[in-house]
Amino acid sequence: MSEVGMATTPNEAKAPARGFRLPVWNWLMLWMALFVGGPVALHATLHGGVNGWHALLAFFLAINIAICVWEISLYFRIDDIERWHHGPREGNDRPRGSLYTTRVAPGELLSTRLWARVWSEYAFYDPSYADRRSFGFAIDVGNGFSTLIPSLVFLAGMTFPFLSPVVLGLIGAFIFYQKFYGTCLYFFTYLFNRRYQGHRLGSVIAMVGGTNGVWLFFPAIGLYVCLRLILENRFDVIQ
């Protein structure tokens, strides 16, 4: 993982703007436009129209590929996240302000320190992400390292048939089952350990239920598509 921009990643709302910068949420919108719009348009051109199952899975995989980078950053930056979360405010180098409104240059998007802020902010709702001994830390780091390449292969394989339908379906089933099952276990540990205590119900539903619910809905769709690829041994479901 590259550490370009590690020392200069803006962690203060008052950081001086130098060169071309956009808020992080703008960069994320551009990422989604590129990694959803591009594959869907290419798929439609090559196969004669937009396929709904393909478009839904392209949308999810675009999110997942980005978050794999965040999860790998969680592994490399757990020392920083733990210090930001548990350390005293005075003398602590914890980032100020929201990550998503921080203005960054293109090169800074390669910094693991930047994406570590995702977990630092989420740890407010679930402190397990500031604890290397927790299930949340382990499952997300594991997802980041194990599903990044398969996600890229599956995204490309839905449009370019360089793998058989059965092989592509098996790769996808590995990705989607892992994510569905891991998310179920995450919700169990979150509720069982009562990590929702001390937070408003609405914020828990939005920040924990809403964001993680994506990892149940779309993997369920992915498993359906992959089962059809395997059982039918044809690409009809996505083409």
FENUR-V167728 format. One record per residue. D_LAST is the distance of its C-alpha to the last C-alpha in Angstrom with 2 decimals. Layout:
<<D_LAST> <D_LAST>>
//
This chain:
<<34.54> <36.17> <39.12> <39.17> <40.94> <42.06> <45.63> <44.91> <42.09> <43.51> <44.59> <46.90> <46.20> <49.01> <47.61> <48.37> <45.58> <45.43> <43.10> <39.69> <38.69> <36.33> <36.24> <33.91> <31.90> <31.25> <29.99> <27.62> <26.27> <25.79> <24.00> <21.49> <21.08> <20.44> <18.21> <16.08> <16.37> <15.95> <12.67> <11.12> <12.76> <11.86> <8.10> <8.66> <11.08> <9.34> <6.21> <8.43> <8.28> <8.25> <6.17> <9.27> <8.77> <7.64> <10.58> <12.91> <12.61> <12.97> <15.98> <17.46> <17.13> <18.80> <21.59> <21.85> <22.20> <24.98> <26.64> <26.67> <28.95> <31.02> <31.32> <32.48> <34.92> <36.16> <37.20> <38.95> <40.62> <41.67> <45.31> <44.96> <43.15> <45.83> <48.57> <47.17> <46.80> <50.00> <52.35> <55.00> <54.09> <56.98> <56.39> <52.77> <50.21> <47.57> <45.37> <46.40> <44.28> <40.58> <38.12> <35.66> <38.32> <39.72> <39.42> <38.34> <37.89> <34.70> <36.38> <37.25> <33.63> <34.00> <36.87> <36.67> <39.65> <37.75> <34.96> <37.61> <38.65> <35.57> <37.05> <40.59> <39.77> <37.74> <40.69> <42.64> <40.60> <40.19> <42.83> <41.16> <39.27> <42.69> <43.57> <42.38> <43.45> <41.03> <37.87> <36.03> <36.93> <35.96> <32.57> <31.43> <32.83> <31.17> <27.75> <28.27> <29.15> <26.85> <23.44> <23.48> <22.35> <19.84> <18.22> <17.98> <16.61> <13.86> <12.96> <12.91> <11.28> <7.97> <7.90> <10.49> <10.55> <14.27> <14.36> <13.67> <11.39> <14.83> <16.29> <13.56> <13.82> <17.57> <17.68> <15.80> <18.06> <21.01> <20.20> <19.48> <22.26> <24.72> <24.15> <24.32> <27.42> <29.06> <28.77> <30.34> <33.16> <33.61> <34.09> <36.52> <38.59> <38.64> <39.94> <42.13> <43.89> <44.24> <43.02> <42.49> <46.28> <47.83> <44.81> <44.14> <41.71> <39.66> <39.24> <38.30> <35.63> <34.17> <34.60> <34.08> <32.23> <29.93> <28.94> <28.58> <26.91> <23.75> <23.77> <23.73> <21.27> <18.29> <18.94> <19.03> <15.50> <14.58> <16.51> <14.83> <11.31> <13.13> <15.11> <12.31> <11.01> <14.70> <15.80> <13.20> <12.85> <9.35> <5.92> <5.04> <5.87> <3.79> <0.00>>
//
